[in-house]
Amino acid sequence: MLFVILGRAVFTVEAAYKAPWRIHTLFSVECGNYFDWQTVGLMHSFRKVKQPGHITRLLSCTDEQKKSYRGMHLAPTFEVPSMSIHPVTGDR
């Protein structure tokens, strides 16, 4: 049995599944094969360990990358603006 000690309170893994608060796992990636493999590995681990709560991928792609990106099915996804190119100066 795993115990986590935070301050004076002691929590078990079993208690975490019954907790009144919710867990939502977020992870951030860009459009690309490297990040797709990381997504596949993370999703496999998330399911295998039966992590409680939901998981959402924050996907950052330029408009040009979105045209050819084929990995939208890999995880529940929320698209966020790409910051690889500065929106005002155009710097990379």
Secondary structure, DSSP 8 states (H G I E B T S, - for coil): --EEEETTEEEEHHHHHT-SS--EEEEEEESSHHHHHHHHHHHHHHHHTT-SSEEEEEEEE-HHHHHH---GGGS-EEEEE--SS-TTT---
